[in-house]
Amino acid sequence: MKINLKIKRFNPETDKKPHWETYAVEVEPTDRVLDALHEVKWNQDGTLALRRSCAHGVCGSDAMRINGRNMLACKVLIQNIAKDGDTITVEPILGLPVVKDLIVDMEPFFAHYRAVMPYLVNNDPLPENGRERLQSPADRERYDDTTKCILCAACTTSCPSFWARGEYVGPAAIVQAHRFIFDSRDQAAQQRLEILSAQDGVWRCRTVFNCTEACPRGIQVTKAIGEVKEALRTGVIQ
Amino acid sequence: MPQYHQFDALVVGAGGAGLMAALYASRGVNTAVISKLYPTRSHTGTAQGGISAALGNLEEDKWEWHAYDTIKGGDFLCDQDAVDIMCREAIDAVIDLEHMGLPFDRTPDGKISQRRFGGHTNNETKKPVMRACHAADRTGHMILQTLYQNCIKNNVKFFDEFQVIDVLIEDGKCNGVVAVQLATGEIHVFHSKATLIATGGFGKMWKVTSNAHSLTGDLPAAVLRRGLPLEDMEFFQFHPTGVYKLGILLSEAARGEGAVFINDKGERFMERYMPTLKDLAPRDICSRCIYTEIREGRGIGGKDYVYLDFRPEQINKYFEADGNPKRIDAHYLETRLPDIIEFARVYQGIDPIKEPVPIQPTAHYAMGGIPTDNDARVLADETGRIVEGLYAAGEVACVSVHGANRLGTNSLVDLVVFGKRGGIAMAEYCKQASFRPINRDAAAKEGAAQLDRIRNNNGNERPHAIRKEMQAVMDEKVGVYRTGAGLEEAIDKIHELQARYKRIRIDDKGFKWNTDLMEAWELGALLDLAEVTAFAALARTESRGGHYREDYPNRDDVNFLKHSMVWKNGTITLKYKPVRITRIPPQERKY
């Protein structure tokens, strides 16, 4: 089938501001948007810049805005969003500075990630028998959903609160905090909750649900944020 | 203006091996990590089913059994002292990961859960054993995240999205690397006492591959260009269960949970080939069995694929036939294999709970690579001479623990064990070594010149066309089945493509985020590696593990119980070194 890819282009070395360019591409219906972008890059215009790596939805490199919604280009099949002759629009995710074409500056995003202490803290002595710390299957299940995060930024850059104020720590960082707050082995939940109770923390979430809709890993992001709010409100982690 | 940095220890690559090395090196010395991606995007994150260690949490197990399976699975090409180290230290390494916070699945009594995987057996009963520790089917994702989290906790310095293009080697010693910062196009010279290469695989020389687009062998190609050898390049693993046409991996964990291969006649064909291990036979064997079925006309609808069947009622039927009392349901599979079920749903529009999934073997893992000793120190030749200050670990390295065929889960074992050993060895070395002088301006100038040659080359060949032809010939002639004539054709074709590569033209002449340029650079690396791979495969006139020669179908221990070492100094040179056999004498590999 034939489709048109309408791509928002910006080359910092030659352009003052972004502009749209449209490319006609021959694709299989089961091709992914990433395949179509490669078709442009490899056979029509090598200057097109984008990030990608694993190409099956687990590295998180190719989050972009496709037909107005955040998706991983490698995880959306053409046939699911277009018919023969349709135009698909592709642009960078919103809320982070555009560096070139579909590439944004990820540093502010990772700064928020680092700010929430995204690592296990446990100062107890290690088990004397040299073995693992025990954790029940139920305790392990408690935080399973938020371990799926691949840090693609699709959630954070779909969030109106983040668009309005980039200092807001954003859904992805809260998901990372959640992953440790609700891990029975961890001992720094109170410190993380303090960080998230600050002005640009979890209360900037207005429960719009864009994040949950955008997550390519199916994480219940809004629910996780809600659980963090509940822990702050009640002082109880459960 | 080129930029200049100095660190005691440098790690190139931020997957499992690199981050493990960085974590341990950073406890002793000033350490930096350079990665062409963000660390969380490394390919370790795609590892699915598990990491093996003889924890014995669900049934009896011993590290010696793990070692035996590894050596036998590797068709006796493994260096046995290295395998012993890996399997013994795997236990502490996995416990270490748990202490760092890794969310393993748990047994009812709270221990790390384990499951079956291909080629892992109880040495006494010969039956499959539950040895693979797992976190759903995203074990690699959890390892990668956990290691990155701990590096952040440890304040490791990261240079994200920097592509290394050269390794500074002078008088047999390594003094650092040259990299380009992708965002700016600027050249950065990194001066170090010790440098560890952990850049993973290079499966992009094949078309049907489970490998990420980033796996292009930039660093093994760089050390090859610097006059160092690569080891056992002819041994590349084809994983039996790639999603048909796409190559996306469906983990062996599916078969560990009971899935089976089915041919066009609805027959569970592995019973014929491997009556004891059946569908849990090692990967090289399963891949050849699938191709044999296809060649003999029993691919699905006569085509070049078979089914992987993991419908719950089918699994239960086979459990019953095998005398296994276990029974499972759809919910169980959704919990244990969520990601691979989703891959089938997204990419094939098939619900594996209701329909069997079309699969074909996919280029997956480099058993060969940069030769190292057991402390990850890089070797300069077949006599074991060390390249001072240079280390390698993980898939890019060849210790050799995988021999001619890697067992499932052992890549993750390899990278945590030898990543850690490499990190510790670097820290110790750095404490007693001093910085050797380098000519940083010359290094920067040469790096920039190499890139400028591609940027400004005034040819008429599109890099993508060359890449496509390379991948096609590698799939066809340097795949699961090989012949002398086919390999010679492949070499001729690669030489033709290398000549055309000199006449490439790229569209993007800029500096900032010039991925056109970097992809062309990567293609040059892949062509070099494809060339030495085909050469080493042509010279090995036997069949062993993942290297199968139709014209030499038998293993030949008299002539080939040895590792190949390949150099490319104008022409290609091959030498060999003996396999280190310490405990287990080579025997016919029967399952």
Interface residues (C-beta under 8 A of the other chain):
Chain A: N11 P12 E13 T14 T30 K41 W42 N43 D45 G46 T47 A49 L50 R52 S53 C54 A55 H56 G57 V58 C59 G60 S61 K75 L77 V99 K100 D101 I103 M106 F110 R114 P118 Y119 L120 N122 L126 G130 R131 E132 R133 L134 Q135 S136 P137 R140 Y143 D144 T147 K148 I150 L151 F180 D183 R185 D186
Chain B: L37 Y38 T40 R41 S42 H43 G45 T46 D92 I95 E98 H99 M100 G101 P103 F104 D105 R106 T107 P108 D109 G110 K111 I112 A135 A136 R138 H141 M142 Q145 T146 Q149 N150 I152 K153 A183 A212 H213 S214 L246 I248 D339 F343 V346 Y347 G349 R462 H464 I506 D507 D508 G510 F511 K512 W513 N514 T515 D516
